[in-house]
């Protein structure tokens, strides 16, 4: 039974530098069929996260040009992060406390994975509706 985040986290993370454009990120999300991308500083350390919802609510709805607006202008900074050796219970507690759905997993400032509420549901309660939805193939 997995006891640490490194056992259940998604290891394939997608990152962009904070100076990438929102259009670049939107295309990456479309091509990879994902809804979030981690944002890094020039040195590769984790800065923030951007979601498809951020692009819509913080940029498109504000009429910001997607081809000229940098990710760093709208991404969520000050992330809650956990180590790969953090327990699943710690991840659940952090998500509850901060009302968030995903937590980057970081070692030495570098993102090595991400754990979502769906990952936790699939592991802790595989027969739950959330686990089944999270395990389903993405629809485009």
PyMOL commands that set and color helices and strands:
alter all, ss='L'
color gray80, all
select helices_A, chain A and resi 5-8+22-32+52-62+71-73+88-98+117-124+129-135
alter helices_A, ss='H'
color red, helices_A
select strands_A, chain A and resi 15-17+36-40+46-51+76-77+81-82+102-107+110-116
alter strands_A, ss='S'
color yellow, strands_A
deselect
rebuild
show_as cartoon
